[in-house]
Amino acid sequence: MKCLELEYDVVLSFAGEDRVYVEQTAKYLRNKGVKVFYDNYETVDLWGKDLYQHLDNVYQRKAKYAVIFISEAYSKKLWTNHELKSAQARAFSENEEYILPVRFDETEIPGIRNTIGYLSLKDLKPIQLGKKIIEKLGEIEPENFIPKKQNYLISALTNIYENFSEEDAKVTVHTVFETLKKTNERERIFLSEMVINSCTHNIEEDLHEDIKLIQRATNFTKDEILEILDDLRSLGFQYKITESDSDCEVLGKKQISEMLSISLHSKIPQLKLENLTIVFTIMYFAVLRARCIECSKKAFIRLDFSNIEDDLEESDIDFIHSCLEFEDD
């Protein structure tokens, strides 16, 4: 495959007469974290663009696969013909599979040979097609993604807080997610390293660790970390640095350590929790439990929270409760 800047996992080309089926497929894909090009999801982005040039670029260069919904109506449309030609140009230049045909009927489409493998939609429901597309894509990397089902977070929060309803949990999780979406890559790198490297003691209050350890983990200087933290304050993050004597002595002198503490606070009075640090942290725990450290960091930067759909296990509950226990110094 050529070195292309792929913006989408899959683009969908279809006739308007087949929209009901295609829209259900697109909805399923998007809910699973697939980056899908479907015209109704791009209304604002398409507004004012030269559609002929823009769509040629999308269907020829911007996706891993193009799914072509073949039907009698498809064969008669000017725009579908344009989209297909763009997809065919990509397939021809790469000499490998790119076009994935699916058929509502046996209509012949110029350029799509009968020898090309296809799926029949006669007995295939939209969700079933969506599952097959995901299977074809293999491992996907969702961005800015949170699934509809949030079993891990909901179970954790309702287990910790007796007066928390499922709806309370959903609203709280989405508030944190929308906050994180406003962060930039540099800030996400810092936050992910802070979660991974911080002491897990009393996460209901804050995340805290020696700032020198965070400097090593992030490769940021202290001044760079403070700059990031100052910028994050506008989103509800708070921080403090406290000095304390360590047990280590050099040349007979006690060494002073600097403990960095950060917390996330709500700006929405209606939320039951004002301090959202525990929600933010458990969201990251969900990512960590299913991936290695390096893959987790990449998921953090993409804001891929697909793992919060997983069920909470007894060991997770025990771990989270151990993080909440306050111990005397």
N, C-alpha and C positions, 0 to 999 in steps of 0.2 A: 504493500500500500504506500502511496505517496505520503510525504510528510505534510499532512493537512491539519488545519486548526479546526478540529471537530467540535462544534458547538452542541450538537445533538447526538443522541444514540441512534435515533431513527427518525426519518421523515415520512409522512403519510401523503400519498397522492391518490385522489379519489374524485368521483363526480358528486355534485351536490345532491343528486337523487339518492345516494347511498350514505348520506351524512349520519343518519340515526345509528346505523351499525358502527360506522367509523368513530363517531364521537364516544360511544360506549367503550370501544377499544382504547382510544386515546386517554379517556378518564382512568381506566384501569392501569394503564402504563404509568401515567403521571403519579397516581396514588402509590405506585410501587417504587417511585424514585427514578424512573426512566426519563431521560431528557428527550422529549418528543416534540417534533415540529408538527403542529396542527393549527390550521389557520385561525380558528376561533380563540386560541391561546395567544395569538400574536397580533391582535387587532390594533393595539396602540403602536407597537413597533412597526407595523406595516404602514401605518398612517403617514401619508406624504411621500413615501418611497416610490421610486420607479420600479414597479412590481415586476416588470419583464426582466430587468437586470438582477434585481434582488432575489427573485425566486430561482433564476438560473444559478446564481451563486449558492443558494441554500441546497437545491437538489443535486448540484454537481460536486460541492466541496465541503459541506458542513455537517455531514452525518456518517455514521458507520454503515448504515443500511437504509435503503429506500423501499418501503412497502407499497406496492402498486395494487390498488383495488380494482381489478378488471371487471367490467360489466358492459352491457350494451350502451348505457349512458356515458360511460367513460370514453368510449371510442368516438363519440360525437362532439366532445368538448374541446375548445381551442386551448384553454388553460391547462387541461390535463395533458394534452398533446405536447405543450411547451415543457411541462414538468418532466414528462417521460423522456423527451429528447435530451434534457439536461442530465437526467439520471443515466441514460444510455451512453452519453459522452464520457461520464465518469467510469462506467463499467468497461467501456471499450479501451480507455486509456490505461486502466489498471490490469485488464485481462484477468480479472478475478471476480468472484461473486460480490455483487453490491445490490442488485435489484432482487427483491423478494416478492414474486407475484402471488397474489391470492385472488381467487376467482368466485364471483357471484354466479357467472354463467360461462358458456363456452365461446363467447365473442372472441374473434381473432383480433389481436392488436399488432399492427406493423412494428417489427423490431423485437417482439417477444416471441421467440420460437417455441413451438410445441414441445421441444426437447428440454426446455428449461423446467426444472422442478418447481412445482407450485403447490399451494394448499387450496383445497376446495372449501368454500364457506357454506356449502349446502347444509351440512350438519355440524358446523363449527360455530359456537356462540362467541360473541365478542370477547368475553373474559377468557375463553379457551384459546382464542387467537392471541390475546395479550400474553398469556403464559408461554405460548410457543415462541413469540417474539423475544421474550425475556430469556428463554432457553437458548435461542439462537445468539443473542447478544453475549451470553456468558456472564462473567462478572462485570457488574456495572458500578459506577462510582457516582452516586447521587450527590447533588450540591444543594445547599440551603434546603435540606429535606427533613421533614418530620412526618412519620406515617399517621394515618387516621387512628389506628389502634395504638395506644400508648400503655400497654399492659404493665410494663416494668415500672414506669414512673407512677402510674395511678395506684398500683398495688403498694409500692413503697410509701407513698405519701399518705394513703388512707390507713396503712399499717402503723405509721409513726404518729399521725394525728387523728385521734378518734372522731373529732367533729368535722373531719374533711370528707366531703362527698366526692364522687367521681367527677362531677362537673367542676367543683372547686379545683381539683387536681388538673383537669384539662386546661382551664383558663390560666392557671398559674404557670403550667409548662409552656403554653403558647406565649405568655408574656415574656418569659425568659428567652425563648427561641427568637422572638421578634427583636429583643434587645441584642442578642448575639449576631443577628443578621446585619446590624448596623456597625459591627466591628470590621476592621480591615485585617489583612493577612498578618501583618506584624503583631497586632494585638492578639490575634487568635493563636499565634505561635507562643506568645507569652502566657496566655491563659491556659493553654493545653499543658505547657511545661509546669505551670504552677499547680495544676490539679495532679499531674503525674508525680511530682516531686515533693509536694507538701506533706506535712504531718497530717494524718487523718483524724487526729484527736479533736473532738468537739466541732465537727463540720457544720453544725446548726448555727454556730456563731460566726466562724470565719475559716479561711484557709491561711496557714501560717508556716513559714520556714525561714531558715537563715538566708538572708539575701545573697550571700556569696554562693550558696548552692544554686540558687535560681540564676545567678549570673553565669555560672558554669554550664547549666543546662540549656540556657537560651543563647549563649554567646553574645548577650547584650551587656553593655557596661551598666554600672549603677545609674549613671545619668540618663541612659537610654531607657532603663526600666522606669525611672521616675517620670520621664516624659510620657511614656505609654500610660502609666497610671493616672497622670494628670488629665490626659485626653479621655480616659475611660470614665472619669468622674461624671462627665456629662450624661452618661448612660445609666448612672445609678451605682457605679462601683465606688467603694470607699476603701481607703488604705491608711495604714499607719506603720511606722518603723520604730521599734522600741529597742533600746540597748540593754544588754544584760551581761553579767560576768559569766564566762564559761569556766569549766573545770580545768581547762588547759592553762599551763603557765609557760612563759618563755622568758628565760633569764630572770626567773623569780617574780615576774609580773603577770597578773591575771589578764587573760585576753578578753577583750570586749567583742561580743557578737551582736549583730544587728538582725532582729527578727522582723521580717516583712509579713504583715497580715492584710488580707484583702477580703472584702465581702461585697455582696450585691444586694441592693435595696430597691424595693418597689416604689415607683412614682404614682401608682394607681391605688387610691384609698380603698376601693372596693375589694381588693384582694385580702384574703384572710391572713396571709403571711406578709409581714413588712420586710423581714430579712429573707431574701431568696437564695442565699448562699447554698443551702442544702439542696434545693431543687437544681440549681446550676451544676453542683458537684455530682449529684446522682445521675444526671443526664450524661455526664462524662464517664461515670462508672459503667453505665450501660454500654458505651462504645468500647471501653477497655476490656470488658469481660469476654468479648467475642473476637478480639483481634490482638495481634502482637503489638508491641509498643510503637514500632515505626508505622504500621498500618493505621493504628489509632490516631497518631499525630496527623497523618494525612487526612483522615476522616474528620478530625477536629477542624482543620483548616478549611475543608469543604463544607463544614457544618452538616455532615451526614449523620443524622441521628436515627437511622433506620432500625438500629438494634433496640430501641426502646419499645418496639412492638413485641419483643420476646417476653415470655412469662417470667415472673420473679420467682426464684427458687429459695428454699429454706436457708441455704448457705448465704444468699444475698441479704436476706433479712437479718441474719445473725451478724454479718459483717457491718451493715449499715447501723444497726443498734450499737455495736461495739464502738463505732466512730462517734456516737452521740453521748457516750458515757463520760461524764466529767470526773476527772481524777485530780486529787489534790497534788500540788507541786511538792 
